[in-house]
Every structure is written in structure tokens, then in C-alpha cells.
Amino acid sequence: MEPPAGEEVDPDDAADASDDEIVLHPNVPRRGPLLLAFAAVVTCGGLGGLIGYGLVDTTCLEDPSLLERMLEQVRGYEAGAQSCGVARAGGSVIGAVAAAIGAAVIAVLILRAMAEWRVTRPDQPPS
């Protein structure tokens, strides 16, 4: 904003006036859809972690299988017990990250589509 001719401008007032105006791009998503997209990504990440844990939990056996227990009767054979804690944690992390990335991609595409749907009117109509 230009001051009227002949008036002096205090530098502090000029700095305050420029700080008051924040200009946002017209296609910036609104806060509601943005928070909903964030909540969806977090929820999908948590559910993906549960799915990853479940998949590893069903396939990893800490107890010896029936065949291994039968083979224990053979002299010199010992059935080894494996720990599945690291595998479960890895499955959880990989599942959570994969699901969160997938949900984030979809959320970004939806937010961009919503921004394109919003009509921004130009200052002057085309002639």
C-alpha cells in the first residue's frame, strides 16, 4: 500500500502492514480435508502394522512342528526353537510403512482432485 502523496511513512508501520497480509495459493486444500487425509494415513498405517504382524505370527512357529518332534526320537537330532519376536516386529513395521505410503498416495491424489474442482474466478472475465 502506498501512502498518500506528501505523507511520511514510519518504517515500523510499513513492516506491520506487510506482515498482516498472508496470501495463499487459491488451490491450497482446506484444513478439514487435510486433517481427514492425515487421519486416514495414520489409521491405514496402524491397520497395515496389524496385518503385517498377523501374517508373520501365523507363519512363524516358535514351537517345533510335528515332524521335528518325531525326528527328535532319532539319536543326535535336536529340534531348534526359533524366536519370532524380530520377525513379528519387522512384519509390523513393513506392513505399517507400506499401508501408510499407499494411503498417502491416494490422499494426495484426492486432495489434488478437490483443488481442481474448486473454481477460482479470475478478476476479469475473458473478452
N, C-alpha and C positions, 0 to 999 in steps of 0.2 A: 504494500500500500504506500502510495506516495503522499507526503504531506502537502497541504495547500501551499501555494506559492507564497514565499515571504516568511514562512514559519520555520523556526529551528526545531530540529528533532533531537531529543535526548537519546544517546546511544543505548541506554538501558531500556527505554521504551520500545525502541526498534527491535531489540533482541527478544523482548517479551511478546511482541506482536507476531514475530515469525515462529515462535515456539507454540503458539496457540493453535495453529493450523496444521493438522495432520492429514495428508492426502493419501488415501488408499487407492489401490488399483480397483477399478469397478468390478473385476471378476474374482476378487478375494472371497473365499467361502465364508458364509456366516458362521457365527460361533456355535449355534445349535448343531448343524450337520457335522461340523468339525469335531465337536465333543462326542457325538454319536459314533463317528468313524473311529475315533481313538478308543472308545469303549468296546467297539466291535473287534478291533485288532487285539486288544488286551484279552478279551473273552476268548477269541479264537486261539490265541497263544496258549492260554490256560487249558483249553479243551484239547489242543494238539499235544500238550505235555501229558495229559491224562491218557490219550490214545497211545502215544509212544511208550509210556510206562506199561500200559496194559499189554501191548504187543510183545514187549520184551519179557514181561512177567509170565506170559503164557508159554513162551518158547524156551526160557531158561529154567533148567531144573537144578535145584540145589541138592536134592536127594538123588542117590544112584537109581538108575532105571531098573526095571525088572531084569533085563538082560545082564546088566552089570552085577546085580545081586546074585544072579545064577552063576556068573563067571567067578564070583568070589569063592566058590567051592573048589575051584581049580587051585592047586598049590602054587603059591608065588604071585597070584593076581590080587591086586588091591584096587577097589573101585575108588576113584578120586572124587571128592566132593568139591564142587566149584562154587565160588561166591558170585552171586548175581547183582550185588549192590552197584558196582561200577557200570555194569551193562544197563541196569534199570535207570540209573541217573543219566547215562548217555542217551538212552532212548527217549527219556523225558525232555532233555534239552533239545535234541534234534527234532523231535515232534513239535515242541513249542515254537522253535525258530521257523520251521517250515510252514506251520499253520499261520503264524503271525505275518510272515512275508507274503504268503498268498492272500491273506485278508487285507494287508496293506496295499497290495497292488489293486485289488478290487475297490478298496475305499478311495484310492487316488483317482481311479477311472470314474467312479460315481461322482466325486466332488468336481472333477473337471467337466463332466457332462452337465451337472447342475449349474456350473458357472456359465456354460454356453447357453443354457436355456434362458437364463436371466437376460432380459433385453435391456441394454443401456441406450438411452436415447441421445443422439447427438445434439449439440447446441442448436444447429440449424438444419432443417430438412433439406435433402438434396433437391436441387432445382433442375 
